[in-house]
Amino acid sequence: MTAAQKPGTVGTGADLLEVGTEVVREGAREVLAPAPWAPERSGAGDEGLRITAVRTFLTGPQGCPYVVVRVETNQPGLYGLGDGSDPQRPLATRTVIDEYLGPMLVGRDPSDIEDLHRLLLNSGYWRGGSIEHNALAAVDVALWDLKGKVAGLPVHQLLGGKARAYADAYTHVDGADAAEVAEKVLAAVDRGYRHVRVQVAVPGRDTYGTAPRDEAEAARRRARTDRWDTLAYLRHVPGILADVRDRVGPDVELLHDAHERMTPAEARQFVRAVEDAHLYFLEDALAPEDAAHFPELRAAGTTPLAVGELYHDPRAYLPLVAGRSIDFARIRIPTLGGLTPTRKLVAVCEMFGVRTAPHGPGDVTPVGMAANMALNISSPAFGVQEAATFRDATLEVFPGAPVPTDGHLLAPEAPGLGVDFDEAAARKHPVGAPLEHDRWALLRATDGSAHRA
């Protein structure tokens, strides 16, 4: 009998391993044996609330792999949900949870989140990294969800209560020319959005954030045969952005994502060139490894700068925040290790006048979006929330998912994060094979060299 066949466990696209057990593989056979180092499971009795299982699920209703965690307790029906989604390394993240972090939690009191976070963080001598932090975040967010349910309060109330009535959101549009982009921006404004991210296609080149125009281009995208050309991007995009601004007027905030594809020198040129577009912010003009160049980028122009979705160590923000070198921190709760470290980073941003713009594309689950909302509603540092358009299938798998209305998001008022998880619906959406979702990373520059995607 495999772990997925064990009574009470469910797999969504892959076998589910129940924690507190050790899986010993003998050829094609799996033998379940007690994990000798795992804490003893506790009953309700005088022990109080205890964690009885940490279960992981893989599902893909949005078209990308989601890693969902459910921390279960000895109180029937009481559990917390977390998001550890890493679209490129979901199996590695899941393994860390199933084999290492989850077993350490079984039998413990879930209320001591700070202690448990530190315990799990220190359990790996070589700490940190995006995979470890995504796994840690999944458990951490689930513990916060659980704490809210125990208290009968939404998580934002545990973080200090509401600092605002709602969170402004931004949506995405793209196009081949200024007229097409402007038309889509104005349509988004008609739906209530005050903030719109605009991406511009560069003819004949692989351009981030733009949809293929036809099946032939879609096939090239899948094969990544088109090349990235920074010079073409620098020549083409700033003028289009300025033209879009002229067409839509001053009353809508425009954002643009450079997706870390430029060198520091090229980024300085771009910052100067987009002044006339009056952007709300320019995102990821520099890659994390080039972050030391942000002071020079700041000096190159007045366009507000945003960065951070690729950062897995909250301390990586500190020189940028303390030096006032950025205007927006693009926090990604799963990659930073959960709500526990992220809420501290957000407090630092508040102290230095840097606003937050949490990462929220389709590869962040509705559970992760709800965690974003807990911080957005409770923090004076909040600026704007990226808002994915969740598919109907995703909304079925995650009842209670935050959905923008009139260009903004409301905080869930149900206890915890306010989002549930439907296992039966999740099973209908298995994830693809490893590396299938990684084809987007096969980008090459014009000279054939591997390029950041």
Phi, psi and chi 1 to 4 in degrees:
 res  aa     phi    psi   chi1   chi2   chi3   chi4
   1 MET       -  127.4  178.5  170.9   63.5      -
   2 THR   -81.6  167.6   67.6      -      -      -
   3 ALA   -61.4  -34.3      -      -      -      -
   4 ALA   -69.0  -22.6      -      -      -      -
   5 GLN   -89.6   -7.3  -65.0  167.8  -33.7      -
   6 LYS   -63.8  132.9 -172.5  175.4  176.0   65.0
   7 PRO   -53.7  135.7  -25.2   34.1      -      -
   8 GLY    89.7   -2.8      -      -      -      -
   9 THR  -112.5  151.9   66.0      -      -      -
  10 VAL  -135.8  139.0  178.1      -      -      -
  11 GLY  -108.8  143.2      -      -      -      -
  12 THR  -123.2   80.1   58.9      -      -      -
  13 GLY    96.9  -11.8      -      -      -      -
  14 ALA  -160.1  159.1      -      -      -      -
  15 ASP   -60.9  145.1  -75.1  -10.1      -      -
  16 LEU  -105.5  127.5  174.2   70.2      -      -
  17 LEU  -100.8  126.0  -56.1 -177.4      -      -
  18 GLU   -80.3  133.6 -177.0  178.4   -2.6      -
  19 VAL   -75.6  166.8  -58.9      -      -      -
  20 GLY    82.8    5.0      -      -      -      -
  21 THR  -127.7  158.5   62.9      -      -      -
  22 GLU  -115.6  127.3 -175.9  179.1   56.9      -
  23 VAL   -95.5  115.4  177.3      -      -      -
  24 VAL  -105.2  114.5 -176.9      -      -      -
  25 ARG   -91.8  125.0  -68.7  172.9  176.8   81.8
  26 GLU  -122.9   94.0  -62.2  178.1    1.8      -
  27 GLY    66.7 -126.5      -      -      -      -
  28 ALA   -90.5    4.6      -      -      -      -
  29 ARG  -104.1  144.4 -172.0  165.1   63.2   88.7
  30 GLU  -114.8  128.9  -69.8 -177.2  -20.0      -
  31 VAL  -113.6  124.6  179.8      -      -      -
  32 LEU   -87.8  123.7  -66.8  173.8      -      -
  33 ALA  -132.9  152.0      -      -      -      -
  34 PRO   -60.3  141.6  -19.5   31.5      -      -
  35 ALA   -82.4  112.5      -      -      -      -
  36 PRO   -65.1  -22.0   22.4  -32.9      -      -
  37 TRP   -97.9   -4.2   46.1  -91.9      -      -
  38 ALA   -75.5  145.8      -      -      -      -
  39 PRO   -60.8  149.9  -18.8   30.3      -      -
  40 GLU   -68.3  137.7 -153.6  170.6  -63.1      -
  41 ARG   -70.0  137.9  -63.8 -170.7 -174.6 -145.4
  42 SER  -107.5  146.3  -54.8      -      -      -
  43 GLY   -90.7  177.4      -      -      -      -
  44 ALA   -61.8  -61.4      -      -      -      -
  45 GLY    25.7 -135.4      -      -      -      -
  46 ASP   -89.2   -1.4  -63.3  -30.3      -      -
  47 GLU   -78.9  -16.4  -64.8  -74.6  -15.1      -
  48 GLY    76.2 -161.4      -      -      -      -
  49 LEU   -69.7  132.3 -169.9   65.5      -      -
  50 ARG  -138.2  151.4  -70.2  -68.8 -176.5  -90.1
  51 ILE   -78.8  129.2  -63.2  170.5      -      -
  52 THR  -108.2  -21.9   56.3      -      -      -
  53 ALA  -162.8  149.9      -      -      -      -
  54 VAL  -124.9  111.9  177.3      -      -      -
  55 ARG  -112.2  140.9  -57.4  178.3 -173.0  -87.2
  56 THR  -114.1  148.0   57.2      -      -      -
  57 PHE  -135.0  137.1  -55.5   85.6      -      -
  58 LEU  -109.6  129.5  -66.9  177.7      -      -
  59 THR  -153.8  155.0 -175.3      -      -      -
  60 GLY  -135.4   49.9      -      -      -      -
  61 PRO   -67.8  -20.0   26.6  -35.8      -      -
  62 GLN   -93.5   -2.8 -167.9   73.7   13.6      -
  63 GLY    95.3   -4.0      -      -      -      -
  64 CYS  -127.4  156.8   55.3      -      -      -
  65 PRO   -74.1  130.5   22.0  -28.7      -      -
  66 TYR  -106.7  140.0  -76.2  159.3      -      -
  67 VAL  -111.5  112.6  179.5      -      -      -
  68 VAL  -113.3  137.7 -178.4      -      -      -
  69 VAL  -117.9  140.2  161.2      -      -      -
  70 ARG  -123.3  115.8 -170.6  170.8   68.4 -154.2
  71 VAL   -92.4  115.0  174.2      -      -      -
  72 GLU  -101.6  156.3  -60.5  178.5   -6.3      -
  73 THR  -128.0  174.5   70.9      -      -      -
  74 ASN   -79.4    2.3   55.6   -5.9      -      -
  75 GLN   -98.6  114.3 -177.8  174.1  -35.9      -
  76 PRO   -53.4  131.5  -26.4   35.5      -      -
  77 GLY    80.8   -1.9      -      -      -      -
  78 LEU  -101.5  115.3  178.8   61.3      -      -
  79 TYR  -151.2  163.9   54.9   85.1      -      -
  80 GLY  -120.9  148.2      -      -      -      -
  81 LEU  -113.2  140.8  -66.1  172.4      -      -
  82 GLY  -136.5  162.1      -      -      -      -
  83 ASP  -119.9  120.4  175.7   11.9      -      -
  84 GLY  -120.8   30.6      -      -      -      -
  85 SER   -68.9  125.7  -61.7      -      -      -
  86 ASP  -130.7  102.9  177.4  -20.3      -      -
  87 PRO   -62.3  -21.1   19.3  -30.5      -      -
  88 GLN   -95.3  -20.8  -80.8   73.4   53.0      -
  89 ARG  -134.6   47.2  -60.0  -67.7 -174.5  -91.4
  90 PRO   -65.0  -36.8   24.5  -34.5      -      -
  91 LEU   -70.0  -35.9  -60.1 -176.9      -      -
  92 ALA   -67.0  -43.5      -      -      -      -
  93 THR   -60.7  -44.8  -58.9      -      -      -
  94 ARG   -63.5  -38.9 -171.7 -171.9 -160.3 -162.9
  95 THR   -62.8  -42.0  -63.6      -      -      -
  96 VAL   -59.3  -41.7  172.4      -      -      -
  97 ILE   -67.7  -50.2  -60.7  167.7      -      -
  98 ASP   -66.3  -41.3  -76.2  -14.7      -      -
  99 GLU   -95.5  -21.8  -55.3  -75.4   -1.8      -
 100 TYR  -124.4  -58.5  -59.1  102.1      -      -
 101 LEU   -74.8  -47.8  -56.1 -171.5      -      -
 102 GLY   -55.7  -50.3      -      -      -      -
 103 PRO   -60.2  -26.5  -27.9   36.3      -      -
 104 MET   -71.7  -20.3  -65.5 -174.3   69.3      -
 105 LEU   -91.8  -24.2  -67.9  176.3      -      -
 106 VAL   -62.0  129.9  174.6      -      -      -
 107 GLY    92.3   -6.5      -      -      -      -
 108 ARG   -95.8  160.8  -61.0 -174.6 -171.3  -85.4
 109 ASP   -75.4  120.9 -177.9  -12.0      -      -
 110 PRO   -76.4   -6.6   29.9  -36.1      -      -
 111 SER   -76.9  -22.9   63.7      -      -      -
 112 ASP   -88.1   70.5  -61.4  -35.2      -      -
 113 ILE   -64.1  -44.3  -60.5  176.7      -      -
 114 GLU   -58.5  -45.1  -78.9  -75.5  -11.1      -
 115 ASP   -65.3  -44.3  179.7   66.6      -      -
 116 LEU   -67.2  -38.8  -65.2  177.3      -      -
 117 HIS   -61.1  -45.2 -171.7  -81.4      -      -
 118 ARG   -66.4  -39.0 -177.0   64.2   55.5  171.4
 119 LEU   -59.3  -48.4  172.8   71.9      -      -
 120 LEU   -70.0  -38.4  -61.3 -179.5      -      -
 121 LEU   -61.7  -42.7  178.0   66.8      -      -
 122 ASN   -82.0   -6.6  -69.3  -17.2      -      -
 123 SER   -69.6  -21.9   67.5      -      -      -
 124 GLY  -101.4  117.8      -      -      -      -
 125 TYR   -58.3  -42.2 -179.1   63.7      -      -
 126 TRP   -89.7   89.8  -73.6  -87.3      -      -
 127 ARG   -81.0  159.5  -65.2  177.4  -67.8  -81.0
 128 GLY    88.7 -169.6      -      -      -      -
 129 GLY    97.5  153.8      -      -      -      -
 130 SER   -65.6  -37.6   61.7      -      -      -
 131 ILE   -66.9  -48.8  -67.1  172.4      -      -
 132 GLU   -59.4  -42.6  -74.1  -85.1   -8.6      -
 133 HIS   -73.4  -33.5  -81.4 -174.6      -      -
 134 ASN   -63.3  -41.4  -88.0  -81.6      -      -
 135 ALA   -64.7  -44.8      -      -      -      -
 136 LEU   -63.4  -40.1  177.9   57.0      -      -
 137 ALA   -62.8  -39.1      -      -      -      -
 138 ALA   -58.3  -44.6      -      -      -      -
 139 VAL   -71.0  -44.1  173.2      -      -      -
 140 ASP   -60.5  -48.0  179.9   83.5      -      -
 141 VAL   -62.6  -38.7  169.0      -      -      -
 142 ALA   -62.0  -37.0      -      -      -      -
 143 LEU   -67.1  -37.8  -67.1  175.3      -      -
 144 TRP   -66.8  -41.3  -80.3   97.5      -      -
 145 ASP   -59.2  -44.4 -176.2   34.3      -      -
 146 LEU   -64.0  -42.9 -176.7   57.3      -      -
 147 LYS   -61.5  -41.2 -178.6  176.3  -80.2  -71.2
 148 GLY   -63.1  -39.8      -      -      -      -
 149 LYS   -66.3  -40.5  -69.8  172.6  179.6  174.9
 150 VAL   -62.8  -41.2  170.5      -      -      -
 151 ALA   -78.0  -15.3      -      -      -      -
 152 GLY    73.5   26.4      -      -      -      -
 153 LEU  -130.5  148.8  -65.8  170.5      -      -
 154 PRO   -67.1  152.8   22.4  -31.0      -      -
 155 VAL   -60.9  -33.0  170.9      -      -      -
 156 HIS   -62.4  -27.2   67.9 -100.0      -      -
 157 GLN   -71.1  -32.2  -70.7  -66.8  -18.8      -
 158 LEU   -68.6  -23.3  -56.2 -178.9      -      -
 159 LEU   -93.7    6.9  -60.3  177.1      -      -
 160 GLY   121.4   -4.6      -      -      -      -
 161 GLY    90.1 -175.4      -      -      -      -
 162 LYS   -79.1  131.3  -70.4 -176.2  177.6  179.2
 163 ALA  -101.5   -7.5      -      -      -      -
 164 ARG  -158.6  163.1   57.5 -176.3   44.3   78.7
 165 ALA   -79.3  -30.5      -      -      -      -
 166 TYR  -156.6  171.0   60.1   82.3      -      -
 167 ALA  -114.2  122.3      -      -      -      -
 168 ASP   -61.0  142.4  -85.2  -36.8      -      -
 169 ALA  -122.7  157.0      -      -      -      -
 170 TYR  -123.4  146.2   72.4   84.3      -      -
 171 THR  -110.7  175.5 -171.3      -      -      -
 172 HIS  -113.7  137.9  -55.0  160.5      -      -
 173 VAL  -136.8  159.4  -55.1      -      -      -
 174 ASP  -150.5  169.2   68.9  -85.1      -      -
 175 GLY  -175.9  173.5      -      -      -      -
 176 ALA   -88.4  -21.7      -      -      -      -
 177 ASP  -150.3  174.5   53.8   39.7      -      -
 178 ALA   -63.0  -37.8      -      -      -      -
 179 ALA   -62.9  -45.3      -      -      -      -
 180 GLU   -65.6  -44.8 -179.0 -178.0    5.5      -
 181 VAL   -62.6  -45.9  173.8      -      -      -
 182 ALA   -61.9  -39.7      -      -      -      -
 183 GLU   -60.3  -41.4 -179.4 -179.3   -0.2      -
 184 LYS   -71.2  -35.4  -68.4  179.7  178.8  178.8
 185 VAL   -61.6  -47.3  169.0      -      -      -
 186 LEU   -66.0  -32.6  -66.3  175.0      -      -
 187 ALA   -65.1  -39.0      -      -      -      -
 188 ALA   -65.5  -38.7      -      -      -      -
 189 VAL   -61.4  -40.1  170.5      -      -      -
 190 ASP   -62.5  -26.6  -72.5  -17.9      -      -
 191 ARG   -85.4    0.6  -59.5 -163.5  -56.3  -86.0
 192 GLY   107.4   -2.7      -      -      -      -
 193 TYR   -77.3  136.1  -75.1   96.2      -      -
 194 ARG  -103.7   -9.3  -62.9 -166.3  -53.3  116.6
 195 HIS  -129.6  131.0  -58.6   75.8      -      -
 196 VAL  -140.1  127.4 -176.5      -      -      -
 197 ARG   -85.3  130.4 -168.3 -168.8   78.4  175.3
 198 VAL  -117.4  130.0  -66.5      -      -      -
 199 GLN  -123.0  141.9  -58.5  -60.9  124.0      -
 200 VAL  -121.4  129.6 -178.8      -      -      -
 201 ALA   -74.6  137.3      -      -      -      -
 202 VAL  -100.3  118.7  176.7      -      -      -
 203 PRO   -53.5  128.4  -26.1   35.4      -      -
 204 GLY    74.7    7.7      -      -      -      -
 205 ARG  -126.4  153.9  -63.4  -58.5 -179.1 -170.2
 206 ASP   -74.2  117.4 -171.7  -53.7      -      -
 207 THR  -124.3  131.7  -44.0      -      -      -
 208 TYR   -68.2  140.9  169.5   74.9      -      -
 209 GLY    81.9   11.1      -      -      -      -
 210 THR  -118.2  142.0   59.5      -      -      -
 211 ALA   -80.4  148.5      -      -      -      -
 212 PRO   -64.0  145.6   20.5  -30.3      -      -
 213 ARG   -81.9  -25.9  -45.8  -58.4  -63.2  174.8
 214 ASP  -155.7  179.9   50.5   38.8      -      -
 215 GLU   -67.0  -33.5 -178.0   51.5   40.6      -
 216 ALA   -63.6  -43.5      -      -      -      -
 217 GLU   -68.3  -37.0 -175.8  176.4   -8.6      -
 218 ALA   -61.0  -39.5      -      -      -      -
 219 ALA   -65.4  -39.5      -      -      -      -
 220 ARG   -66.3  -35.9  -64.7 -161.6  -54.5  -86.4
 221 ARG   -62.7  -44.1  -69.9  -76.9 -174.9   92.2
 222 ARG   -62.7  -37.4  -71.3 -169.4  -66.5  -90.7
 223 ALA   -87.8  -12.3      -      -      -      -
 224 ARG    54.0   46.9  -60.5  -48.3  -68.0 -102.1
 225 THR   -86.2  -23.3   54.0      -      -      -
 226 ASP   -71.7  152.9  -73.1  -16.0      -      -
 227 ARG  -110.9  156.5  -60.8  -62.7  174.0   89.4
 228 TRP   -87.5  133.3  166.2 -107.8      -      -
 229 ASP  -131.5  101.9 -174.6  -19.5      -      -
 230 THR   -63.3  -39.3  -50.6      -      -      -
 231 LEU   -62.7  -41.7  -67.5  179.3      -      -
 232 ALA   -63.7  -39.0      -      -      -      -
 233 TYR   -62.3  -46.8  177.5   77.9      -      -
 234 LEU   -65.1  -34.9  -70.4  170.6      -      -
 235 ARG   -73.2  -36.7  -73.0 -165.8  -54.8  -92.1
 236 HIS   -94.6  -46.6 -174.1   74.8      -      -
 237 VAL   -72.4  -44.9  172.6      -      -      -
 238 PRO   -56.5  -41.7  -28.4   38.2      -      -
 239 GLY   -64.3  -39.7      -      -      -      -
 240 ILE   -63.8  -43.4  -63.1  -67.7      -      -
 241 LEU   -62.2  -41.3  -66.9  177.2      -      -
 242 ALA   -64.6  -39.0      -      -      -      -
 243 ASP   -65.3  -41.3 -165.9   -7.6      -      -
 244 VAL   -59.8  -44.0  170.7      -      -      -
 245 ARG   -58.4  -44.0  169.3   58.0   72.1 -165.8
 246 ASP   -61.2  -36.5  -71.4  -18.7      -      -
 247 ARG   -76.4  -33.7  -69.1  169.1 -177.0  -94.6
 248 VAL   -97.1  -12.9  -57.1      -      -      -
 249 GLY    83.1 -177.9      -      -      -      -
 250 PRO   -88.0   -4.8   32.8  -35.7      -      -
 251 ASP   -93.2   10.7  -63.8  -30.1      -      -
 252 VAL  -128.3  138.0   55.4      -      -      -
 253 GLU   -84.8  124.9  -59.1  -76.9   10.9      -
 254 LEU  -104.9  137.2  -59.3  179.5      -      -
 255 LEU  -123.2  155.6  -58.4   70.5      -      -
 256 HIS  -144.4  141.5  179.8   71.2      -      -
 257 ASP  -113.0  115.5 -174.4   -1.5      -      -
 258 ALA   -84.1  -13.5      -      -      -      -
 259 HIS    56.5   42.0 -139.6 -112.5      -      -
 260 GLU    52.5   32.2   58.2  156.7    0.1      -
 261 ARG   -95.1    0.6  -69.6 -173.2  175.0 -170.9
 262 MET  -111.5  154.1  -68.4 -177.1  -74.8      -
 263 THR   -76.2  165.6   66.7      -      -      -
 264 PRO   -56.3  -41.9  -30.0   37.4      -      -
 265 ALA   -64.8  -42.9      -      -      -      -
 266 GLU   -64.8  -38.5  -67.6  162.5  -11.3      -
 267 ALA   -63.5  -38.8      -      -      -      -
 268 ARG   -63.1  -41.2  -69.9 -165.2  -62.7  -87.9
 269 GLN   -60.6  -42.5  -64.6  177.4   45.4      -
 270 PHE   -66.8  -41.6 -167.8   78.7      -      -
 271 VAL   -59.4  -42.2  165.1      -      -      -
 272 ARG   -66.0  -37.9  -72.2 -166.3  -66.9  -91.8
 273 ALA   -73.6  -22.7      -      -      -      -
 274 VAL   -99.0   11.6  -63.3      -      -      -
 275 GLU   -54.2  -41.8  -69.9  -81.5  -22.6      -
 276 ASP   -69.8  -14.8  -69.7  -17.4      -      -
 277 ALA   -80.5  -15.3      -      -      -      -
 278 HIS    49.4   58.3  -58.1  -68.4      -      -
 279 LEU   -71.2  148.3  -62.9  177.7      -      -
 280 TYR   -67.5  -42.4 -177.8   72.6      -      -
 281 PHE  -163.1  157.0   66.6   60.1      -      -
 282 LEU  -106.0  123.5  170.5   63.4      -      -
 283 GLU   -99.8  140.4  177.7 -175.2  -10.6      -
 284 ASP    49.3   48.0  -77.8   -5.4      -      -
 285 ALA   -66.5  -25.2      -      -      -      -
 286 LEU  -127.9  148.5  -66.1  174.5      -      -
 287 ALA   -75.4  160.0      -      -      -      -
 288 PRO   -54.5  -37.9  -27.7   35.3      -      -
 289 GLU   -70.5  -12.3   52.4  -93.3   36.8      -
 290 ASP  -106.2   15.8  -68.0  -30.3      -      -
 291 ALA   -60.9  -26.4      -      -      -      -
 292 ALA   -63.6  -14.2      -      -      -      -
 293 HIS   -87.9   -1.2  -68.4  -89.7      -      -
 294 PHE   -61.3  -37.1  -95.3  103.7      -      -
 295 PRO   -57.9  -38.4  -28.2   37.4      -      -
 296 GLU   -67.9  -36.6  -58.9  165.1   27.2      -
 297 LEU   -66.5  -40.5 -156.9   60.0      -      -
 298 ARG   -58.4  -41.1  161.4   72.6   82.7 -144.5
 299 ALA   -73.2  -14.9      -      -      -      -
 300 ALA   -78.3  -17.0      -      -      -      -
 301 GLY  -175.7 -173.9      -      -      -      -
 302 THR  -104.4   -0.8   61.7      -      -      -
 303 THR   -65.1  126.6  -62.0      -      -      -
 304 PRO   -61.0  143.6  -24.8   35.4      -      -
 305 LEU  -114.2  139.4  -57.0  173.6      -      -
 306 ALA  -129.8  142.1      -      -      -      -
 307 VAL  -160.9  159.8   75.4      -      -      -
 308 GLY   137.5  -15.1      -      -      -      -
 309 GLU   -63.5  -22.2   72.2 -176.5   56.3      -
 310 LEU   -91.0   -5.8  -72.9  166.6      -      -
 311 TYR   -79.4  130.2  -67.5    4.8      -      -
 312 HIS  -107.8   -7.2   57.6   77.3      -      -
 313 ASP  -114.7  115.5 -175.1  -13.6      -      -
 314 PRO   -54.4  -28.7  -24.8   34.1      -      -
 315 ARG   -69.5  -16.6  -69.6  167.6  -63.1 -173.7
 316 ALA   -64.7  -24.1      -      -      -      -
 317 TYR   -76.6  -25.0  -69.9   88.4      -      -
 318 LEU   -57.7  -48.0  -63.4 -176.1      -      -
 319 PRO   -63.7  -33.6   19.4  -30.2      -      -
 320 LEU   -70.7  -40.1  -58.9  176.5      -      -
 321 VAL   -72.6  -49.6  171.7      -      -      -
 322 ALA   -64.9  -31.8      -      -      -      -
 323 GLY   -85.7    2.9      -      -      -      -
 324 ARG    51.6   38.3  -83.4   84.5  169.4 -176.4
 325 SER   -88.0  -14.9  -62.1      -      -      -
 326 ILE  -128.9  162.8   61.7  171.8      -      -
 327 ASP  -108.7  -26.8  -59.1  -84.1      -      -
 328 PHE  -135.1  133.4  -67.5   88.8      -      -
 329 ALA   -96.4  116.2      -      -      -      -
 330 ARG   -87.9   73.1  -71.9  -82.2  -71.5  146.3
 331 ILE   -70.9  142.4   57.9  175.9      -      -
 332 ARG  -126.0  104.1  179.5 -179.0  167.4   93.5
 333 ILE   -56.1  -44.4  -69.3  175.4      -      -
 334 PRO   -58.6  -44.3  -26.2   35.8      -      -
 335 THR   -75.4  -22.6  -52.9      -      -      -
 336 LEU   -86.6   -5.5  -72.9  172.0      -      -
 337 GLY   102.5    9.5      -      -      -      -
 338 GLY   113.7 -175.9      -      -      -      -
 339 LEU   -68.7  -32.8  -88.0  170.0      -      -
 340 THR   -58.5  -52.8  -62.9      -      -      -
 341 PRO   -76.3  -31.7   26.5  -32.4      -      -
 342 THR   -68.0  -37.5  -55.4      -      -      -
 343 ARG   -64.3  -30.2   68.1 -170.0 -179.6   95.8
 344 LYS   -71.9  -39.9  -60.1  169.0 -174.0  175.8
 345 LEU   -62.0  -42.2  170.7   61.3      -      -
 346 VAL   -61.9  -38.1  169.4      -      -      -
 347 ALA   -63.2  -38.9      -      -      -      -
 348 VAL   -63.8  -42.8  172.5      -      -      -
 349 CYS   -57.6  -42.5  -70.8      -      -      -
 350 GLU   -59.6  -42.9  179.3 -174.2  -17.8      -
 351 MET   -63.3  -29.8  -64.4  -65.5 -177.9      -
 352 PHE  -105.9    8.6  -75.5   91.6      -      -
 353 GLY    74.2   21.5      -      -      -      -
 354 VAL   -98.4  134.3  171.9      -      -      -
 355 ARG   -96.0  162.6  -71.5 -172.7  -75.1  173.7
 356 THR  -102.8  147.2   63.0      -      -      -
 357 ALA  -140.4   76.5      -      -      -      -
 358 PRO   -58.7  142.7  -26.6   36.5      -      -
 359 HIS   -68.7  128.3 -168.8 -126.1      -      -
 360 GLY  -151.7   48.1      -      -      -      -
 361 PRO   -78.9 -170.7   32.9  -34.5      -      -
 362 GLY   -67.4  -15.3      -      -      -      -
 363 ASP   -89.0    6.4   59.1   30.1      -      -
 364 VAL  -101.8  125.5  173.0      -      -      -
 365 THR   -68.6  164.0   74.5      -      -      -
 366 PRO   -57.0  -28.4  -31.4   39.4      -      -
 367 VAL   -64.7  -45.0  174.5      -      -      -
 368 GLY   -63.7  -37.3      -      -      -      -
 369 MET   -65.0  -38.3  -79.8  -66.2  -67.9      -
 370 ALA   -65.2  -36.1      -      -      -      -
 371 ALA   -64.4  -41.2      -      -      -      -
 372 ASN   -55.5  -45.4  -79.2  -24.9      -      -
 373 MET   -64.9  -33.3  -77.1  -57.3  -60.1      -
 374 ALA   -59.8  -40.5      -      -      -      -
 375 LEU   -75.3  -41.2  -74.8  175.2      -      -
 376 ASN   -58.4  -44.4  -62.9  -16.4      -      -
 377 ILE   -74.0  -30.4  -70.9  -64.6      -      -
 378 SER   -95.2  -11.8   62.6      -      -      -
 379 SER  -108.3  130.7  171.5      -      -      -
 380 PRO   -65.7  -15.3  -22.2   33.5      -      -
 381 ALA   -79.9   -7.9      -      -      -      -
 382 PHE   -63.6  140.5  171.2   70.8      -      -
 383 GLY  -113.7  -64.6      -      -      -      -
 384 VAL  -157.2  151.3   69.4      -      -      -
 385 GLN  -112.3  124.7  171.3   65.4   59.3      -
 386 GLU   -64.8  132.0 -178.5  178.0   16.3      -
 387 ALA  -125.5  112.2      -      -      -      -
 388 ALA   -72.2  152.9      -      -      -      -
 389 THR   -92.6  101.3  -59.3      -      -      -
 390 PHE   -73.4  137.8  -71.2  124.8      -      -
 391 ARG   -69.5  161.1  -61.4  176.3 -179.6  177.7
 392 ASP   -58.3  -37.1  -70.7  -17.1      -      -
 393 ALA   -62.9  -39.4      -      -      -      -
 394 THR   -66.1  -40.2  -55.9      -      -      -
 395 LEU   -66.6  -29.4  -60.8  178.0      -      -
 396 GLU   -71.4  -40.5  179.8 -172.6   13.0      -
 397 VAL   -70.2  -31.9  173.0      -      -      -
 398 PHE  -121.5   78.4  -63.0   93.3      -      -
 399 PRO   -58.2  137.0  -22.0   32.7      -      -
 400 GLY    89.0    8.7      -      -      -      -
 401 ALA   -58.0  138.8      -      -      -      -
 402 PRO   -65.8  127.8  -16.6   29.6      -      -
 403 VAL  -128.9  130.1  176.3      -      -      -
 404 PRO   -62.4  140.9  -19.2   31.1      -      -
 405 THR  -129.8  123.4  -57.9      -      -      -
 406 ASP    54.6   37.0  -64.1  -32.1      -      -
 407 GLY    79.5   12.5      -      -      -      -
 408 HIS  -145.0  167.1   60.7 -100.7      -      -
 409 LEU  -118.7  139.0  -70.4  152.2      -      -
 410 LEU   -97.2  148.6  -62.3  173.3      -      -
 411 ALA   -75.8  134.7      -      -      -      -
 412 PRO   -59.8  138.8  -20.6   32.2      -      -
 413 GLU  -102.5   -6.0  -64.0  -62.6  -20.7      -
 414 ALA   -70.1  154.8      -      -      -      -
 415 PRO   -57.3  144.7  -26.6   36.2      -      -
 416 GLY    79.3 -142.1      -      -      -      -
 417 LEU   -89.1  -13.4  -66.8  173.5      -      -
 418 GLY    81.9    8.8      -      -      -      -
 419 VAL  -119.9  137.4  178.3      -      -      -
 420 ASP  -112.2  179.3 -150.3  -15.3      -      -
 421 PHE  -137.5  122.5  177.5   68.9      -      -
 422 ASP   -98.8  104.5 -173.3  -35.6      -      -
 423 GLU   -62.2  -41.3  -64.1  177.1   35.2      -
 424 ALA   -62.6  -42.9      -      -      -      -
 425 ALA   -66.8  -36.8      -      -      -      -
 426 ALA   -64.0  -35.0      -      -      -      -
 427 ARG   -64.2  -19.8  -78.7 -164.3  -64.6  -89.4
 428 LYS   -77.4   -4.7  -64.2 -172.3  -68.6 -172.7
 429 HIS  -131.8   70.9  -54.3  -76.0      -      -
 430 PRO   -65.5  153.7   24.4  -33.8      -      -
 431 VAL   -83.3  161.6  -57.9      -      -      -
 432 GLY   -76.4  176.4      -      -      -      -
 433 ALA   -69.1  154.4      -      -      -      -
 434 PRO   -53.3  141.2  -26.5   34.9      -      -
 435 LEU    78.8  -11.6  -58.2 -177.1      -      -
 436 GLU   -62.3  -40.7 -178.0  176.6  -57.0      -
 437 HIS   -80.9   -5.8 -164.0   70.6      -      -
 438 ASP   -88.6   -1.1  -73.6    2.5      -      -
 439 ARG   -62.9  -24.7  -62.1 -165.2   61.9   78.1
 440 TRP   -63.0  -20.7   74.7  -72.7      -      -
 441 ALA   -90.1    7.8      -      -      -      -
 442 LEU   -89.2   26.1  -58.4  178.2      -      -
 443 LEU   -67.2  140.8 -177.9   62.7      -      -
 444 ARG  -125.3  148.4  -62.7  -81.7  175.5  174.8
 445 ALA   -81.3  176.5      -      -      -      -
 446 THR   -62.3  -26.4   51.2      -      -      -
 447 ASP   -89.1    5.2   64.1   -1.1      -      -
 448 GLY    90.6   -1.8      -      -      -      -
 449 SER   -78.6  149.8   59.8      -      -      -
 450 ALA   -62.9  139.6      -      -      -      -
 451 HIS  -129.7  150.9 -158.3  -75.8      -      -
 452 ARG   -61.0  137.0  -67.6 -174.6  -65.8 -106.8
 453 ALA   -81.9      -      -      -      -      -
